[in-house]
Amino acid sequence: MPKPPPVALTGIRDILVGLTEEGRGDETASALGIGLSLAGMAGAHLTVQSAARRLTMVGGSGWGFVNDLVAQENRRLSARARAIAERAVTDATLEGVSCSIEASALAYPELVGRLTARARLADLTILDAEAREVDLDRDVIDGVLFGSGRPLLVVPPGGDTFSARRIVIAWDGSAQAARAANDALPFLRAAEAVEIVSVVGEKDLSTSVAGAEFAPHLARHGVNVSVTNVPVDGDAAETLRRQAGLLGAEMLVIGAYRHSRLKEWFLGGVTHALLTHSPVPLFLAH
């Protein structure tokens, strides 16, 4: 029997890709390629915000030489951010994707705030993953999650084409999980298969809404959904990573930070662990 034709990806009209230039030169960015690919698939407008972190130096006249070096570095970072934005426009034009850009040089707090505010105007923001816990990119991720009211796709390095034919929803019955699944509906409807995965034994789920109770809601939205309960193996994050691999998932949907970020930073948590290492893009909502 022939496979049914794929369902069109609808409901995504504005995509924001946030890029931060810090001059380390040690990152392999995927967000721009993924964003361009997704915008083409969805017929969406792509906005690329390429921001350079402006360095500052406070000192008297004796610091003149150092201040000159800082100014020179700021010019270099700004030029790189502008070049990335301009290249994005060229690539988008070749792909027939509507694209607008913003290239700015901002101090650390203003950069995070600007990207967070801009994310409120998009259906989805795409950012590169950052394994380092204390880092500008990690602060941007947290800023968008907590401050934008919009979902976020965090992509690991190594990919430049969007694909989400098989999706795993990490389900613990929480409000955050329900919000993430609802925000991900455009992708869930278009997927070939969606698996609701509950990790059993990591925490008490006896008073939570079971995945089997949530599945009919998704099915009524046209989602091809199934449910799996898996025993915890190591910890919940590792169990989810392993299950996503077994199912061949290309996206993991998760409600972010059920506990405070500070508590997760000290004690560990699923969001914290997956942001540090995930083999597939993370669709996050809070």
TANOR-V700110 format. One record per residue. N is the residue number from 1. D_LAST is the distance of its C-alpha to the last C-alpha in whole Angstrom. Layout:
n: {N	N}
d_last: {D_LAST	D_LAST}
//
This chain:
n: {1	2	3	4	5	6	7	8	9	10	11	12	13	14	15	16	17	18	19	20	21	22	23	24	25	26	27	28	29	30	31	32	33	34	35	36	37	38	39	40	41	42	43	44	45	46	47	48	49	50	51	52	53	54	55	56	57	58	59	60	61	62	63	64	65	66	67	68	69	70	71	72	73	74	75	76	77	78	79	80	81	82	83	84	85	86	87	88	89	90	91	92	93	94	95	96	97	98	99	100	101	102	103	104	105	106	107	108	109	110	111	112	113	114	115	116	117	118	119	120	121	122	123	124	125	126	127	128	129	130	131	132	133	134	135	136	137	138	139	140	141	142	143	144	145	146	147	148	149	150	151	152	153	154	155	156	157	158	159	160	161	162	163	164	165	166	167	168	169	170	171	172	173	174	175	176	177	178	179	180	181	182	183	184	185	186	187	188	189	190	191	192	193	194	195	196	197	198	199	200	201	202	203	204	205	206	207	208	209	210	211	212	213	214	215	216	217	218	219	220	221	222	223	224	225	226	227	228	229	230	231	232	233	234	235	236	237	238	239	240	241	242	243	244	245	246	247	248	249	250	251	252	253	254	255	256	257	258	259	260	261	262	263	264	265	266	267	268	269	270	271	272	273	274	275	276	277	278	279	280	281	282	283	284	285	286}
d_last: {41	39	35	34	33	29	27	26	23	22	20	19	21	19	18	18	19	19	21	22	26	27	30	30	31	30	27	27	24	23	20	23	25	22	21	25	25	22	23	27	26	24	26	23	24	23	22	23	22	24	24	27	26	29	31	33	36	37	41	45	47	48	44	46	46	42	41	42	41	37	38	39	36	34	36	36	32	32	34	32	29	31	33	30	29	32	32	29	31	34	32	30	34	35	32	33	29	29	27	27	27	26	28	27	28	26	26	23	21	22	21	18	17	19	17	14	16	17	14	13	17	16	14	13	13	15	16	18	17	18	20	21	19	20	20	20	18	16	15	14	12	10	11	10	6	7	9	10	8	8	8	9	12	14	17	20	23	26	25	26	26	23	23	21	24	22	19	17	14	13	14	14	14	11	8	5	8	10	7	7	11	11	10	12	15	17	17	18	21	22	22	25	24	20	20	18	18	18	19	22	23	21	20	21	19	22	21	18	18	19	19	22	21	18	20	23	20	19	23	23	21	24	22	24	22	24	22	23	23	24	25	23	25	25	21	18	17	21	21	19	20	23	23	21	24	27	25	25	22	21	17	15	11	9	6	5	7	8	11	11	12	15	16	15	17	20	19	18	15	13	11	13	16	15	14	18	19	18	21	19	16	13	11	7	4	0}
//
